[in-house]
Amino acid sequence: MVTPEEHAAHDTAAEKKIISDVEKYGFHVAIIPGDGYSPAFAYTIGLFKAYGYPELICFGLNQDLLHSVLWSGKELLDKQPRPDQCIGYPDFIGDYNVRFLTVDRDWYGYYFGYGIWFNQGIDFPALQIVWPDKQALYPWEEGFNPAWKAGQPLLDRNLDFRFREERNVAVFTTQQVLDGLPILRVIHEADGDWQFLCDTTYVLDDLKIVALEQLTKRDPTINELFQLNYGWQARRVVKAAEWQEEEYAAAEADEEEETAD
């Protein structure tokens, strides 16, 4: 586990690198690796302050390609500071065009961490560069490769449902939650299954299967956990409390089974 001192040292080094790159190149590219569930992504820092351009973000490609796409994006902004969001632009990824979307500021806190630090808040514009599948279809178009959909969240929409899964994906909850008890524990199992529990019962007869969207409508605060990795869980004492995330130990599952017996 990273100590507070190590975390502070990392932040200091990262901030120095960002300032240095902006002074030298006009902007910095922050690359965030994927974790097995959430996709890798990269975003620019400094385009707005240095040039008045929107910052750029792109998801789901390998790190070298993400870096290349953002540099190509900056070169396009040099010629066209306000890209037309209704057309595709070539010369980013092989023979495929990319499209631009305006990022809703409600997404900034999840993806522009150092960008928010550098700009001293969220008062800066941002565009998402979106790539198509091999059939040249984009994620919002019918027929887009479903296997690639989770790798490229669209940051101009879906504020009411942030999860990468489909809205109707089946998840586990309890009858007590459906009867009104708050969700106090969320488990994202290693196999991808989700559990949304009240933490008052582990009796199998109380388990229910519902569509995930049914629970986000009932309790929008669970949207905060849309990036919870496989094999992790989040807990809170009461509904108004902050979620505390931790790895989900198999021993806890065994303990729950013993309690149910």
N, C-alpha and C positions, 0 to 999 in steps of 0.2 A: 504494500500500500504506500502511495506517495505521501510523504509528510508535508505539513504546511510550509516548512522551510524549502523543501525541494520544489513545491508548486510555485512559491514566490520567486525562486531562482529561475525557474523555467519561464515564468511570465516576464521577468526582467530581461532575460536574454532574447526572448521573442520580440519584445517591444523595441529593443535596440536594433534588431535585425530589420524590423519593419521600417523604422525611421531611416536607417541607412539605405535600404532599397528604394524608398520613396525619393530620397535625396539624389540617389545615383541614377535610377531608372524611371522615376516618375510614379511608380507604383510597386506594390509587393503582391505576390501571389501566395496565399495561405492554402495549403493542401491538407485535408483531413482524411486519413485513411478510413476505409470501411471497417466495420467490426464484426462482419458475418451476418448481421441483420440490416443495419443501416448502411446505405451505400457510401462509397468515397465521394468527396466533393471538393471543390476548390473555389475560392473567391478572391477578388482583388481588394486591395486596400490602398487608397491614395488617389484613385482616378478622380474622385469628386473634388478633393482639395487641390490637386495639382492642375486639373484641366477643366473642372466643372462637369465632367462626364458622370453618368451613372456607374456605380460599382457593378461588377459582373460576377455571376455565380453559375456553376455548371456541375452536374452530378453524373455518377455512374460509369465513368470511364477510367482507364488506368491513369496513373499519376502523370506520366509524360504527356499523354494526350490531353488531359485536363489543363495542364500548363500551356500547351500549344494552343488549345481552343481559346483560352483567355487572352493570350497574346494576340491571336487573330482578331478577337473581339475588340481589343484596344485599337488595333490598326483600322478596323472598320469605323470605330467611333471618331478616329482622326478625320475620316472623310465624311462621315454621316453621324453626327452626335446624337441624333434621335432616330434609331433604326425603325423602319416600318414594320410593325408587328403583324401585318397581314400577308407578308411575303417571306420566302425563304432566301437565305444568303449562302452562296457557294464558298468553296475554298477554306472550309473549316475542318471537315472530316472527309477526306477522300472525295468521292463523287456525290456525296450527300449534302443537301442544304440544311442549314439550321434555322430555327426560328427564335424570336425574342419574346419574352413575356415580362410584364412589370411585376416585380416582387411586392406583395402586400407587406406593409411594415409589421404586421402581427407575426410574421415569420422571422423577423430579424434576430430576435433574441435566441433563436435556436441555431442559427447558421452564421451570423456575422459577428461572432464574439469579439475578436480583436479589431474588427472594423468599427464596432460601436465604441470601443475604447479610443481608437484613433480619431474618430469623428466627434467624440465627446457626446454621444447620443445617437438617436436614430433619425436625425434630420438630414438624411441624404437619400437620393434615389438609387434604385438597384434594378438591374435587368437579369433575368435568367436566360441562359443560352440552352435551348432544347434541341436535342438531336432525334432523328427518326429511326425506325427499325429498318431492316434490309429491304422492306417493301416501300420505303420512303413514306411510311405513315407515322404520324406523331401520336403521342400518348393520349390525346383527347379524341383521336379519330377512331371510328369503328374498324376493327380488324388489326389494330396495333398489337404486336407480339405480347401476349399476356405475361410471358416469362420475364420480360424486360420492364414491366410497368413499375414494380416496386423499386427499381434502381434509379428512378427519375421522378421524385415528387414534384408536383407542379405548385409553385409558390405564389400563384395569383388566385388561388381558389382553395376549397376544402377546409376552411377555417373551422367549420362545425364538426369535421370528421378528419382528424389528422393521421390516423393510422394508415399504414401501407397496404393492409389487407382490404378486400372488398367490403362494402358496407354490410353485406348479408352473410359474411363469414360466420360460421358457428363457433361460439365460445361457451365456456362453462361459467355458471353463476349459481346462486342458491335461491331457494324459494323465499328465504328471509329478505334477500336483496330486492326481489321482485315485489315483496310485500311492503318495502319502504325502508329497510335498514340500510345505512350507508356502506359503500364499498370502502373497506379499510385495508385490503390487501390485494395486490395484483401480481400474478405469476405468469411469466412468459416462459413456457417450458422449452427444453432443448429441442423438442420435435416441432416446435412452432405453435402448439396449442396455448390458448390464453385462458386464465382463470380470474374471475372478478368476484372476490369473496368478502363477506361481512366479518369473517374471523370469529363467528360465534358458534359455528357448527362445522363438523367434518363428517357428518352422517351421509352416506351415499344417497339415501332416499331424498335428501334435501337438494341434491344437485339438479340443476336444470340446464338445458341447452337453448340459447337464444342467439339472435343475430347481434353482432357487435354494435351496430348502429342503435339498436334498442337501448343499450346501456349508455352510449354517449349522449343520447337524448335525455335519458333519465339523470345522468350525472356528467355534465360536460367537463368536469375537472379531470376525468380519467384520460382526456386527450393529452394531458401533460406527459403521459407515459408512452407516447407513440414511438419513442426511440428506445424503449426498454429492450435490452439485448436478450437473445436466447439464453436460457439458464439463469435469468435474473428475476428478482422480485422487488416489489416496492410496497412499503407499509406506511401507514399514518395512524395516529391515535384517534383522531376525530376527523370529520370531513373537512373542516376548515384548516387542518394542519398541513405542513409541508410533507411531501412524499420523501421517504428515506429509501434509497435503492441499495441493494446488496445482492451478492450471488446467492442463488437458491440452492441450498444444500440438500442433497438427497436424504440426509439424515432427518431433516424436517419432514419430508414426505413420509418417511417410515414412521415417525412419531405421530403424524396425523392419522395414519392407518391404524396404529395401535389404539389411539384415542377413539376412533370410530368403532373398533371392535369392542 
